[in-house]
Structure formats: structure tokens, C-alpha cells
Amino acid sequence: MGDNKMNIVEKIKVFWHDSDETNLQAVKGSKGRFDLMLGNILVGVLLYEDGAWSFTYSDEYKAQDKLEPLVNFPHLDQVYKSDQLWPFFASRLPGVSVLKEKEQESMDVLSLLKKYGRHVITNPYKLVAL
């Protein structure tokens, strides 16, 4: 960019890629399942298995027509996969500087997501660990 100013999209990308939350790792061989809820509606399922994350919408959510897809997951029929936790979910984790020293020693992303990820003030979704 000519004036060395970043647009908002570039700032968001830098924030998330440099964020310590996206670098948290799960314990090798661990598995996890989280249901993403909006009220009583199962929006989708977040899974961690074999070192990768996946997110899929539920049939219940796909069948309704009142709620739009999540911005980071625009296609209802797609299975999203990533080796890093998406910002939508990573934003539910406290930063490394906020965690107690004991928790910093064992920064397992699955454990932290189970402990801190259920509610956030920034959106109405609940993340329920199973």
C-alpha cells in the first residue's frame, strides 16, 4: 500500500496470525468434540482429531431458513478443515498473558477450550464440550 497503512482486513489477518491463541497445540493423540449452540439450535459440530480441526453444520441448522451461515463458514454443506483453530473459536480462549502460570505450563488447546470456551460476551453462541 502506498501510504504504509493497513486496511482493516490486513489488520485482522495480522492480529490472528500473530495471536498466541492460534499457536496453542493439543496434546498429541487427543480428541475433542464441541457442539456450537444458538439457543436450543445445534448450529454445528467442532471436532479435533488426528491433529486437525473440522467444523460442519448440523442438519437442523441447514434445514432452517431464518439464520445465516457464520461469516467464517459461509457454505452450509461444506466440511471445513484446518490444522489451526479458526479465529471464531480461538477468540474464546484467554491470551497467554492472562492465564495463570500453572495453566501456561500445560497449554493444551482442548483443555482450555473446555474450561473457557463455553460463553463469550462477543457473541450469543455457546460452545458445549462433549
N, C-alpha and C positions, 0 to 999 in steps of 0.2 A: 504494500500500500504506500502511496506516495508520501503521505504525511506521518508515517510510522504509527498511526493509530489503528488499533484492532477494532473490528466491528464486534457486535455482541456475540455472534456465533463463534468467532475465533476465541473470544474471551472465555466462553463456556467450554470450548474444547480444551483450552489450556488448563482451566480450573480442574476439569475432570481428569485429564491425563496426568496432571501433576499432583493430584489429590492423593493423600496417603490411604484413603478408604479403598481406592481401586486397586491398590497393591497388596491388600490383605490376601492371605492364602488360606486354604482349607487344609486340615491335616490330611496327609496322604492316605488315600483309601477311604476317606469319609464320604458319606452320602447325606443328602438333606432334601426335604420336601417342605414347601411353604405354599399355603393357599392364599391367594390375594382376594380379599373380600371387599365388597362395597355394600354396606348394609347386610342384607341376607343373601345377596347375589354373589355366587362364586365367579369372579372375573376370570381367573386363570390360575395356573399352577407353575411355580418356580421350582425347578429341580437342580440339584448339584450331584453329579455322579461322574466317575472316571475323569476327574479334573476339568469338567466343563459344566457350564450353566445352560439351562434351557428354560424357555418360557412359552407356554401355549395357553390360548384362551379356552375356557370351558365351553361345552356345548350349550349350557344355559345362557352364557353371555352372548354367544354367537346367535342364539335364537331370538334375543330381544332386539328391539329397534329404537329404544329411547336413549341409550348411552353410546357415545362414540368410542372408538378404539383409543387406547393410550397413545400419546404422541410418539413415544419411542418404539411402539409396537403397532404400526398402522394397519397391518393386514391380519384380519381375524383368523384366516385359515393357515397361516404360516407357523412353523415351529422355529422359534428364534434360538440361536445357539451362540455361545461366546465362551472364551476362556477367562474372561473377566466379568465380574458382576456389573450389570448395567447401572448407570447413574440413578435411574428411578429407584432402584433398590439400595444402592450404595449410600444414597443420601440419608438412609435410615440409621446409618452407623455413626457413632461419635468419632471425632477425629482422634488420632493417636495422642495428641496433647491433652485430651480430656479424660482419657482412660487412666485408671489407677495403675500404679507401677506393676502390680501383680498381673493385671489383665494384659498389659503391654508385653509381658514375657510370653504369654500364650495367646497371641492374636490370631485365633482361628476364626475366620470369617463366618463360618456356620454357627459357632457358639455365640459370637457377638450379634449376629442377625437374630438368633433365637432370643437372646437376652434383651436387645434394644430395639429390634425392628418392628414390633407389633404396631405401634402407633407413632405417627409424627404429626406435628402441628401444621405442616405444609400441604397435606392432602388428606382427604377423607377415607382413604383406603386402609384396611387392616391387613397385616401380613401374619398369618397364623402358621406356626411351626407344627408339623406333624411328625 
